[in-house]
Amino acid sequence: MFIETINPATEEILHQYELLTNADMENKIQKGQRIFLKWKTTSFNERSLLMINLAELLCKKKIELSELIAMEMGKPVTQGQAEIEKCAWVCEHYAANAEHYLQNHSINTEMSKTFVTYQPLGIVFAIMPWNFPFWQVFRFAAPTLMAGNVAILRHAPISTGVGNAIEQLFLEAGFPAHLFQHFIIDNDQAAQVIAHEKIVALSFTGSDKTGRIVGGLAASHLKKAVLELGGSDPYVILADADIELAAQAIVSSRLNNCGQVCIAAKRVIVDHSIHDQLIEKIKSQMETYIMGNPMLSTVKLGPMARKDLRENLHNQVTVSVDKGAQLLEGGTIPSGEGYYYPPTLLSNVKTGMPAFEEELFGPVIVIIKAKDEKEAISLANKTVYGLGAAVFTRDLERGEHIAAYEIEAGVCFVNSFVASDPRVPFGGVKQSGFGRELSREGILEFVNTKTIAIK
């Protein structure tokens, strides 16, 4: 059997990849286990030097890697280069901080000596998405390998070429063979990997629908899992907000990567007193996003990654309009080749519409009017998701309070669009998943937190 990759800008077939046989898969897992027994004994210094090599290699190859991203899933090359630079950053961060994050710490008890140590677990299996095909993998791989574990990746089928390229990058940087492996496998084989006795944990980023399946499989085999399942992020724009700043942040967040971002500004909830002004500012910002060939450095909006994704998004927009939403910009599928969808603006969005209730994974800005701050916060929390959120206000003390104590999300920014950062933990609540990536919390997910007591 084969996996086919397709250029979403031209609809041309890029490559066919043959699936691993079950025998090959078993052989690779066993090789991963053998290298784990060696890798776990290496020093942090040795791991760090290799991780720095990898960061330098990423920077050296960022142009060709960004072109691979553009060909496989349509991200404009300038945004792809920024993604590669961020991967280098996370490598550098854990090279510098992993030993500190995992240092033993003492606890005073009645015993002669009590301390906690953090030990690697073994092979961690990652199932990763296509929307940030390098970043999603590296934010998992850098802490996992620096902790002394081994990694196996099953990448999204449309990013199969990226998966192979990442495996090659680790080898070129000097990491041992089989420490990081990319498996080209189907869903049934992925389930076999999860069940395998040598696999100790699972990291999954994707939809909540698929997350329920893979999370359930992990639980049935008593495997630790970290799940990041997307969201319907609210951006609360209070009456005293800097409207220009809010509009810039909303458009930059929502139209980046053609709106295919888990932490994008998916529901803009604005106080009625500045509703019309904000819409005009947003329209002005949207005009700078012209669709085009993602291989061109001047293009900011490429195609969506797959045809079915565009069809689903367009259906969500159409049903929302049928239910009373007002279409202010976009909302039509253009003619011609490629899975393009124009920047789209919906207003008068209310509960019960797909644009409010569901995650819209594409370049659609949704405006929801609130009568006051209390209703805005209530609408923000009226979702099954809880990944990211933002609050815009000139009252920084009030904004901090709302972000910290009133918005139900794993990440909440004030007066800025939400972004992941290697220095701070990232993850969600409710149906956005559980567990954390990045920072100290991220590297602690896949270690044995082990208590030692001596009398």
SULFENVEN-V313093 format. One record per pair of residues at least 6 apart in sequence whose ideal C-beta (glycine too) atoms are under 8 Angstrom apart, sorted by the first residue. I is the first residue (numbers start at 1). J is the second residue. D is the distance in Angstrom with one decimal. If there is no record, write none. Layout:
BEGIN
I J D
I J D
END
This chain:
BEGIN
1 18 7.4
1 19 4.7
1 186 6.9
2 16 4.6
2 17 6.3
2 18 5.7
2 19 6.9
3 16 7.2
3 17 4.6
3 19 6.8
3 157 4.8
3 160 5.4
3 184 6.2
4 13 5.8
4 14 8.0
4 15 7.4
4 16 5.4
4 17 7.8
5 13 7.4
5 14 4.4
5 15 5.1
5 17 7.4
5 72 5.6
5 157 7.5
5 158 5.8
5 159 7.9
5 160 5.6
5 161 6.0
6 12 6.9
6 13 5.8
6 14 6.4
6 158 7.2
6 306 7.9
7 13 8.0
7 14 5.5
7 71 5.4
7 72 7.5
7 74 8.0
8 73 6.5
8 74 4.1
8 302 7.7
8 303 4.4
8 304 6.5
8 305 5.5
8 306 6.6
8 307 8.0
8 338 6.4
8 339 4.6
9 70 7.7
9 74 5.8
9 293 6.0
9 294 5.8
9 295 7.7
9 302 6.5
9 303 5.0
9 337 7.7
9 338 4.6
9 339 7.9
10 337 5.8
10 338 6.3
11 307 7.9
11 337 5.3
11 338 6.5
11 339 7.6
14 71 6.1
14 72 6.8
14 161 7.1
15 160 7.5
15 161 6.3
17 160 4.9
17 161 8.0
17 164 7.9
17 184 5.1
18 184 7.2
19 184 5.7
19 185 5.9
19 186 6.1
19 189 7.2
20 28 7.4
20 183 5.9
20 184 5.8
20 185 5.5
20 189 7.1
22 189 7.0
22 192 7.1
25 183 6.4
25 185 6.6
25 189 6.3
25 192 7.2
25 193 7.0
28 152 7.6
28 178 6.9
28 181 5.6
28 183 7.0
29 123 6.9
29 152 7.2
29 193 7.3
29 196 5.9
29 198 5.4
29 199 7.4
30 198 7.3
31 177 7.7
31 178 4.2
31 181 8.0
32 123 5.0
32 150 4.9
32 152 6.2
32 178 5.1
32 179 7.6
32 181 6.1
32 198 7.3
33 122 7.1
33 123 6.3
33 150 7.5
33 198 4.8
34 178 7.5
35 150 6.1
35 176 5.3
35 177 7.3
35 178 4.7
35 179 5.3
36 120 7.5
36 122 5.5
36 123 6.2
36 149 7.1
36 150 4.3
38 176 7.2
39 120 7.9
39 145 7.8
39 148 6.2
39 149 7.9
39 150 6.3
39 176 6.6
39 179 5.9
40 119 7.8
40 120 4.7
40 148 4.3
40 149 7.7
42 148 7.3
44 98 6.0
44 99 3.9
44 102 7.9
44 146 7.4
47 95 7.6
47 98 7.2
47 145 6.9
47 146 5.4
47 148 7.6
48 95 4.1
48 96 7.3
48 98 7.2
48 99 7.6
48 146 7.4
49 95 7.8
50 173 5.9
50 174 5.2
50 175 5.4
51 91 4.8
51 92 7.5
51 94 6.3
51 95 4.0
51 142 6.6
51 145 7.5
51 146 6.4
51 173 7.9
52 91 7.2
52 92 6.7
52 95 5.1
53 173 4.2
53 174 5.5
54 88 7.9
54 91 5.1
54 169 6.4
54 170 6.7
54 173 3.9
54 175 7.4
55 87 7.9
55 88 4.1
55 89 7.7
55 91 4.0
55 92 4.9
55 95 7.2
56 88 7.6
57 169 5.9
57 172 5.9
57 173 5.3
58 65 7.3
58 84 5.4
58 85 7.7
58 87 5.3
58 88 4.3
58 91 7.1
58 169 6.9
59 84 7.5
59 85 6.9
59 88 5.2
61 84 7.6
61 169 7.6
62 81 5.0
62 84 4.0
62 85 6.4
63 77 7.6
63 81 6.7
65 80 7.1
65 84 5.1
65 134 6.7
65 165 6.7
66 75 7.8
66 77 4.6
66 78 7.7
66 79 7.9
66 80 3.1
66 81 4.4
66 83 7.3
66 84 6.0
67 77 6.0
67 80 7.4
67 295 6.6
68 161 5.9
68 162 6.0
68 165 6.1
69 75 4.9
69 77 7.8
69 80 4.0
69 83 6.8
69 133 6.0
69 134 6.9
69 162 6.7
70 76 6.7
70 77 5.2
70 80 5.8
70 294 4.2
70 295 5.4
70 302 6.9
71 161 7.7
71 295 7.8
72 130 7.4
72 133 7.0
72 158 5.9
72 159 5.5
72 160 7.8
72 161 5.6
72 162 6.1
73 130 4.9
73 131 7.1
73 133 6.3
73 158 5.8
73 159 6.2
73 305 4.3
74 258 6.7
74 294 5.2
74 302 4.2
74 303 4.2
74 304 6.6
74 305 5.6
74 339 7.2
75 83 7.4
75 257 5.7
75 258 7.6
75 294 6.1
75 302 6.0
76 294 4.5
76 296 7.6
76 297 8.0
76 299 4.9
76 300 6.1
76 301 7.2
76 302 5.0
77 294 6.4
77 295 5.9
77 296 7.5
77 297 6.1
78 297 5.5
78 299 8.0
78 300 7.7
79 256 6.7
79 257 6.2
79 300 7.9
83 132 5.9
83 134 5.6
83 135 5.1
84 134 6.0
86 135 5.6
87 134 5.1
87 135 5.7
87 138 4.0
89 422 5.9
90 135 7.9
90 138 5.4
90 139 5.4
90 142 4.8
90 422 4.4
90 438 7.4
91 138 6.7
91 142 5.1
93 142 7.4
93 422 3.9
93 423 6.6
94 142 4.5
94 143 5.3
94 146 4.5
94 422 7.4
94 443 6.9
95 146 7.1
97 440 7.8
98 143 6.9
98 146 3.8
98 147 6.8
98 443 6.2
101 440 4.4
101 443 5.1
101 444 7.2
102 118 4.4
102 147 6.4
102 443 6.6
102 444 7.9
102 447 6.8
104 115 5.1
104 116 6.5
104 117 4.8
104 118 7.7
105 115 6.4
105 116 5.5
106 113 7.4
106 114 6.8
106 115 4.7
107 114 4.7
107 115 6.6
107 116 6.8
108 114 7.4
109 453 6.9
111 453 4.7
111 454 6.1
111 455 5.2
112 454 5.1
112 455 5.6
113 452 7.7
113 453 7.4
113 454 4.3
114 451 7.2
114 452 7.0
114 453 4.7
114 454 7.4
115 451 7.8
115 452 5.4
116 449 6.3
116 450 6.8
116 451 5.7
116 452 7.4
117 450 5.1
117 452 6.1
118 147 7.3
118 444 6.8
118 447 4.3
118 448 7.1
118 449 6.0
118 450 7.1
119 148 7.4
119 447 6.1
119 448 4.5
119 450 5.6
120 147 5.3
120 148 3.2
120 149 4.7
120 446 7.8
120 447 6.2
120 448 7.5
121 149 5.9
121 200 4.4
121 201 6.1
121 224 7.8
121 446 5.7
121 447 6.4
121 448 5.9
122 149 6.4
122 150 6.8
122 198 6.7
122 199 7.7
122 200 4.1
122 201 7.9
123 149 7.1
123 150 4.7
123 151 7.4
123 152 6.0
123 198 5.5
123 199 5.4
123 200 6.2
124 140 7.9
124 144 5.2
124 149 5.2
124 150 7.2
124 151 5.6
124 152 7.5
124 199 7.6
124 200 6.5
124 201 4.7
124 202 7.3
124 203 6.3
124 446 5.2
125 151 8.0
125 152 5.0
125 154 7.1
125 193 5.4
125 194 6.3
125 199 5.0
125 201 7.3
125 202 5.2
125 203 7.4
126 137 6.9
126 140 5.0
126 141 7.4
126 144 7.9
126 151 6.2
126 152 7.0
126 153 5.0
126 154 7.1
126 202 7.6
126 203 4.5
126 204 7.5
127 154 4.9
127 190 6.3
127 202 7.3
127 203 7.5
127 204 4.7
127 205 7.6
127 206 6.9
127 214 6.1
128 136 4.7
128 137 5.2
128 140 7.0
128 153 6.3
128 154 7.5
128 155 5.5
128 156 6.6
128 159 7.9
128 203 7.9
128 204 8.0
128 205 5.7
128 206 7.9
129 136 5.9
129 156 5.3
129 159 7.9
129 205 5.2
129 206 5.0
130 155 7.7
130 156 3.9
130 158 5.0
130 159 4.4
130 305 5.7
131 257 6.2
131 260 4.5
131 261 6.6
131 262 7.5
131 305 7.0
132 257 7.4
132 261 7.9
133 155 6.9
133 156 7.1
133 159 4.0
133 162 4.2
133 163 7.8
134 162 6.4
134 166 6.8
136 205 5.3
137 153 6.1
137 155 7.2
137 162 8.0
137 163 7.7
137 166 5.6
138 166 7.8
139 420 7.0
139 422 7.4
139 426 7.7
139 437 5.5
139 438 5.9
139 442 7.5
140 151 7.3
140 203 4.9
140 205 8.0
140 437 6.7
141 151 5.3
141 153 7.7
141 166 7.8
141 180 6.2
143 437 7.8
143 438 7.5
143 442 5.0
143 443 3.8
143 445 8.0
143 446 7.6
144 151 5.3
144 203 7.6
144 443 7.9
144 446 5.5
145 151 6.2
145 175 7.5
145 179 6.7
145 180 6.8
146 443 6.7
147 443 5.4
147 446 6.1
147 447 5.2
148 447 8.0
149 200 8.0
149 446 5.7
149 447 7.9
150 178 7.5
150 179 5.6
150 180 7.5
151 179 7.3
151 180 4.9
151 181 7.4
152 180 7.9
152 181 5.1
152 182 7.9
152 183 5.9
152 193 6.8
152 199 7.5
153 163 5.8
153 166 7.0
153 167 7.5
153 180 7.2
153 181 7.0
153 182 4.8
153 183 6.8
154 163 8.0
154 182 7.9
154 183 5.2
154 185 5.8
154 190 5.1
154 193 7.0
155 162 6.3
155 163 3.4
155 166 7.9
155 182 6.4
156 206 8.0
158 305 6.2
158 306 6.5
160 184 6.0
163 182 4.0
163 184 7.3
164 182 5.7
164 184 7.9
166 180 7.3
166 182 6.5
167 180 6.0
167 181 6.2
167 182 4.3
170 179 6.7
170 180 4.3
171 177 6.5
183 189 7.5
183 190 8.0
183 193 6.9
185 193 7.2
190 214 7.7
191 217 5.7
193 199 5.9
194 202 6.0
194 214 6.9
194 217 4.8
194 218 5.9
194 221 6.3
194 223 6.5
195 217 7.2
195 221 5.2
199 223 6.7
200 223 6.7
200 224 7.1
200 446 7.8
201 218 7.9
201 223 5.7
201 224 4.1
201 225 6.8
201 226 7.8
201 445 7.8
201 446 5.3
202 214 6.6
202 215 8.0
202 218 4.6
202 223 5.5
202 224 7.2
202 225 4.4
202 226 7.4
203 225 7.4
203 226 4.8
203 437 7.8
203 445 7.9
203 446 7.7
204 210 7.6
204 211 6.0
204 214 4.9
204 215 7.0
204 225 6.7
204 226 7.3
204 227 5.2
204 228 7.4
205 227 7.9
205 228 4.4
205 229 7.7
205 262 7.8
206 229 6.8
206 230 7.4
207 229 6.5
207 230 6.1
208 229 4.2
208 230 6.4
208 384 7.9
208 385 7.7
208 431 4.9
208 432 7.5
208 433 7.6
211 227 4.9
211 229 4.2
211 433 6.2
214 225 7.5
214 227 7.7
215 225 5.5
215 227 5.4
218 224 7.4
218 225 4.0
219 225 7.2
224 445 7.4
224 446 7.1
225 435 7.1
226 427 7.5
226 433 7.6
226 434 7.3
226 435 3.2
226 436 7.3
226 437 6.8
226 445 5.2
226 446 7.9
227 433 3.7
227 434 5.8
227 435 6.3
228 262 7.0
228 387 7.5
228 426 7.7
228 427 6.1
228 428 6.6
228 432 7.2
228 433 4.9
228 435 7.7
228 437 6.7
229 385 7.9
229 387 7.8
229 428 6.9
229 431 6.3
229 432 5.3
229 433 4.0
230 262 4.6
230 359 5.5
230 361 7.6
230 385 7.0
230 387 6.5
230 432 6.5
231 262 6.0
231 263 6.9
231 266 7.2
231 359 6.6
231 383 7.8
231 385 3.9
231 386 6.7
231 387 3.1
231 388 6.2
231 409 7.7
231 428 6.1
231 432 4.7
232 266 4.8
232 267 5.8
232 357 7.9
232 358 7.1
232 359 5.0
232 360 7.8
232 383 5.0
232 384 8.0
232 385 4.7
233 263 5.7
233 264 6.4
233 265 6.2
233 266 5.0
233 267 6.9
233 385 7.6
233 387 6.1
233 388 4.4
233 389 5.7
233 390 7.5
233 409 7.4
233 418 6.5
234 266 7.6
234 267 4.8
234 268 7.9
234 269 5.5
234 379 7.2
234 380 3.6
234 381 7.8
234 383 7.2
234 389 5.2
234 390 7.8
234 407 7.3
234 409 8.0
235 246 7.5
235 249 7.5
235 250 5.9
235 253 7.5
235 265 4.4
235 267 7.1
235 268 5.0
235 269 6.9
235 389 7.2
235 390 4.6
235 391 7.9
235 392 7.0
235 417 7.9
236 269 5.1
236 376 4.9
236 377 6.6
236 380 5.3
236 389 7.3
236 390 7.1
236 391 4.8
236 392 7.0
236 402 7.2
236 407 7.3
237 243 7.8
237 246 5.0
237 268 6.5
237 269 6.9
237 270 4.2
237 271 6.5
237 274 6.9
237 278 6.1
237 376 7.8
237 392 4.8
238 271 5.7
238 373 5.8
238 376 7.0
238 391 7.0
238 392 6.4
238 393 4.2
238 395 7.8
238 398 7.9
238 399 7.8
239 271 4.1
239 273 4.9
239 274 6.1
239 373 7.5
240 393 5.5
240 394 4.7
240 395 6.1
241 271 7.9
241 274 6.9
241 392 3.9
241 393 5.5
241 394 6.8
242 392 6.9
242 394 6.5
242 415 7.3
243 274 5.8
243 277 5.4
243 278 5.5
243 281 5.5
244 281 6.0
245 392 6.9
245 415 6.5
246 278 6.4
246 281 7.6
246 392 4.4
247 278 6.1
247 281 3.5
247 282 4.9
247 284 7.4
247 285 5.3
248 285 6.0
249 265 7.2
249 390 7.1
249 392 7.4
249 415 7.8
249 416 6.2
249 417 4.2
250 265 4.7
250 268 5.6
250 282 6.1
250 285 7.7
250 365 6.5
250 417 7.4
251 282 6.0
251 285 3.9
251 286 5.8
251 289 7.3
251 365 7.1
252 285 7.9
252 417 5.9
253 261 7.3
253 263 7.7
253 264 5.1
253 265 4.2
253 390 8.0
253 417 3.8
253 418 6.9
254 261 8.0
254 264 5.0
254 265 4.7
254 266 7.3
254 363 6.8
254 364 7.6
254 365 5.1
255 286 7.2
255 289 4.9
255 300 7.3
255 301 6.2
255 343 5.8
255 363 5.2
255 365 7.9
256 264 7.0
258 301 5.9
258 302 5.8
258 303 6.9
258 304 5.5
258 305 7.9
258 341 7.3
258 362 6.5
258 363 5.3
259 360 7.4
259 361 6.8
259 362 4.4
259 363 3.8
259 364 6.3
260 304 6.7
260 305 6.3
260 309 7.7
260 361 5.5
260 362 6.5
262 387 6.0
262 388 7.6
263 387 5.9
263 388 3.8
263 411 6.9
263 418 4.5
263 419 7.2
263 420 7.1
265 365 7.3
265 390 7.0
265 417 6.5
265 418 7.9
266 359 6.6
266 360 6.0
266 366 6.5
267 349 7.7
267 355 7.9
267 356 6.6
267 366 5.3
267 368 5.9
267 379 7.8
267 380 7.5
267 383 7.6
268 278 7.6
268 282 7.9
268 365 6.4
268 366 6.2
268 367 5.2
268 368 6.6
269 368 4.7
269 370 5.4
269 376 4.9
269 379 5.0
269 380 5.6
270 278 5.2
270 367 6.5
270 368 7.2
270 369 6.4
270 370 6.7
270 376 7.6
271 370 5.9
271 371 8.0
271 372 6.8
271 373 7.1
271 376 6.4
272 369 5.3
272 370 6.6
272 371 5.7
272 372 8.0
275 367 7.4
275 369 5.2
278 367 7.6
279 328 7.0
279 345 7.5
279 347 6.4
279 367 6.2
282 345 6.6
282 365 6.2
282 367 7.7
283 328 7.2
283 329 6.6
283 345 6.8
286 329 6.2
286 343 4.8
286 345 6.7
286 365 7.4
288 300 7.0
289 300 5.1
289 301 4.6
289 343 5.1
289 363 7.6
290 299 7.2
290 300 7.0
290 301 6.5
291 299 7.7
291 301 4.9
291 302 7.4
291 303 7.7
291 334 7.5
291 340 5.1
291 342 6.3
292 298 7.6
292 299 3.9
292 301 7.1
292 302 7.3
293 299 6.0
293 302 7.6
294 302 3.3
294 303 7.0
301 343 6.7
301 363 6.6
302 340 7.9
303 338 4.6
303 339 4.4
303 340 4.7
303 341 7.8
304 310 4.6
304 313 7.1
304 339 4.6
304 340 7.2
304 341 5.5
304 362 5.9
305 339 7.2
306 339 6.4
307 339 5.2
309 339 7.4
309 361 6.6
309 362 7.0
310 333 6.9
310 339 4.8
310 340 7.9
310 341 5.2
310 362 7.1
313 341 6.3
313 360 6.2
313 361 6.6
313 362 3.9
313 364 6.8
314 331 7.8
314 333 5.8
314 341 6.9
315 354 7.9
316 354 4.1
316 355 6.5
316 358 6.1
316 360 5.5
316 364 7.8
317 327 7.4
317 331 5.3
317 344 6.2
317 346 6.9
317 354 7.9
317 355 7.1
317 360 7.7
317 364 6.1
318 331 7.8
319 353 7.3
319 354 5.2
320 346 6.2
320 349 6.5
320 353 4.3
320 354 5.2
320 355 4.0
320 356 7.9
321 327 5.2
321 331 7.2
321 346 7.4
323 350 7.9
323 352 6.7
323 353 4.8
324 348 6.3
324 350 6.8
324 353 7.3
325 346 4.8
325 347 7.1
325 348 5.5
325 349 5.0
325 350 7.8
325 353 5.8
325 355 5.9
326 346 6.8
326 347 4.7
326 348 4.4
327 344 7.4
327 345 7.6
327 346 6.2
328 345 4.3
328 346 7.0
328 347 5.7
329 342 7.6
329 343 6.4
329 344 6.0
329 345 4.0
330 341 7.6
330 342 3.9
330 343 5.3
330 344 3.3
330 345 6.5
330 363 7.6
330 364 7.6
331 342 7.5
331 344 4.9
331 346 7.8
332 342 6.7
333 340 8.0
333 341 6.7
334 340 5.3
334 341 7.8
334 342 6.6
341 362 5.7
341 363 6.1
342 363 7.2
343 363 5.0
343 365 7.5
344 362 7.9
344 363 6.2
344 364 4.4
344 365 7.0
345 364 7.7
345 365 5.0
345 367 7.2
346 355 5.5
346 364 6.4
346 365 7.1
346 366 5.2
346 367 6.5
347 367 4.3
347 369 7.8
348 367 7.6
348 369 7.4
349 355 4.7
349 356 5.4
349 366 5.0
349 367 6.3
349 368 5.0
350 356 6.3
350 368 7.3
351 357 7.0
351 379 7.9
351 382 6.6
354 360 7.3
355 364 7.2
355 366 4.7
356 366 7.2
356 368 6.8
357 383 7.7
359 385 6.9
360 366 6.8
368 379 6.0
370 376 3.8
370 379 5.8
377 402 6.5
377 406 5.2
377 407 6.9
380 389 6.4
380 407 5.8
380 408 7.9
381 406 8.0
381 407 6.8
381 408 4.8
383 430 7.7
384 430 5.9
384 431 4.5
385 428 7.1
385 430 6.0
385 431 5.6
385 432 4.8
386 408 4.9
386 409 4.8
386 410 6.3
386 428 5.2
386 429 3.9
386 430 3.9
386 431 7.5
386 432 4.9
387 409 6.2
387 410 5.9
387 411 6.8
387 427 7.8
387 428 3.8
387 432 3.9
387 433 7.8
388 409 5.8
388 410 7.2
388 411 4.5
388 412 7.1
388 413 7.6
388 418 3.9
388 428 7.7
389 403 7.4
389 407 4.6
389 409 4.1
389 411 7.2
389 412 4.6
389 413 7.6
389 418 7.1
390 412 6.8
390 413 4.7
390 414 7.1
390 415 7.9
390 416 6.8
390 417 6.3
390 418 5.6
391 399 4.9
391 402 5.0
391 403 5.3
391 407 6.9
391 412 6.9
391 413 7.6
391 414 5.2
391 415 7.6
392 399 7.6
392 414 7.6
392 415 5.6
393 399 4.4
393 402 7.8
393 414 7.4
393 415 7.3
396 414 6.8
396 415 7.8
399 414 4.1
399 415 6.8
400 414 6.2
403 412 4.0
403 413 7.1
403 414 5.2
404 412 7.4
408 429 6.4
408 430 6.8
409 428 6.9
409 429 6.8
409 432 7.9
410 426 7.2
410 427 4.8
410 428 4.2
410 429 5.4
410 432 6.7
410 436 7.8
411 418 5.7
411 420 7.8
411 426 6.2
411 427 7.8
411 428 7.7
412 418 7.7
413 419 7.8
420 426 4.7
420 437 7.8
420 438 6.4
421 438 6.9
422 438 5.3
422 439 6.9
423 438 7.5
423 439 5.9
424 438 6.6
424 439 5.2
425 436 4.3
425 437 7.2
425 438 5.7
425 439 4.6
425 440 7.5
425 441 3.9
425 442 6.2
426 436 6.5
426 437 5.0
426 438 4.8
426 439 7.8
426 442 7.4
427 433 6.5
427 434 7.1
427 435 5.8
427 436 4.1
427 437 6.1
428 434 7.7
435 445 5.5
436 442 5.6
436 445 6.5
437 445 7.5
END
